[in-house]
Amino acid sequence: MPDRPHPSRFRARFRAGETLLGTFIKTPTSHTSEVIGGLGFDFVVIDEEHSPFDRGTIDQALLGARAAGTAGIVRVSEPSAAKLLAVLDDGATGILAPHVDSAEKAREIVACCRYRGGKRGYSNTNRGGGFGATGVWEHVDRRDAETVVIAMIEDADALDRLDGIMAVEGLDGVFIGRGDLTVALGATGYGDPRVQGATEKIIAAARAGSKRICIMVANAAEAAQWQAFGVSAFIVSSDQGFLRSAALKTRGEFDALAAKTSASAA
């Protein structure tokens, strides 16, 4: 396994602006997060919002991430108190909350993820609490210190409320959802000036509010472009995307072999 800080350090690394690499996990199994984590990825995002995960399969995927020593973040299907509590109790390093379009919503999400100053329901008899290995206040302080909370900015309404969202205490950073922004703005794609302008506006507001920024990119070259704007965390593809790319490459190589064989036989 590559040398990499323990997942408990992920929030500190994110807040410090380290360059971090992650991917989405779309397949409800422990295997993909374990494989990706074992390759040295800093984090995986288990995608309950757009994939067929339930609490049981999220638990398995988090176990795979833990086995590989990578941070397991969960994009919840909705940022309700019950959903947030469940994934944090199951040992998630943090949460990615979709469609955060107001300061009020951001504050509610943060409150559900924090004990002190918040309203997270207490239990230490789960993976998040070492199955009872930590005492009450040790657990409270550790989880409050280590749990990362990231809001997805992906709605047109959010663009008019950025300063308020970025001012929410306890919110560690934002993920810019360019796919949803493209649809919301009726744009042609990520390169559309409206999406580009919205992305740069979000970045400027995040930097002004001392929030870290995560974005999905195609490759390291695109990451370097956004890094120049102050983005530090990057999501590339997904387990399914990597699987498809590798399978497609192999299929193409064998198609070429078959064509060469046919030409030789002619």
Buried (B, 14 or more C-beta within 10 A) or exposed (E): EEEBEEBEBBBEBBBEBBBBBBBBBBBBBBEBBBBBBBEBBBBBBBBBBEBEBEEEBBBBBBBBBBBBBBBBBBBBBEBEBEBBBBBBBBBBBBBBBBBBBBBEBBBBBBBBBBBEEBEBEEEBEBBBBBEEEBEEEEBBBBBBEBBBBBBBBBBBEBBEBBEBBBBBEBBBBBBBBBEBBBEBBEBEEBEBEBBEEBBEBBBBBBBEBEBBBBBBBEEEEBBEEBBEEEBBBBBBBBBBEBBEEEEEEEEEEEEEEEEEEEEEEE
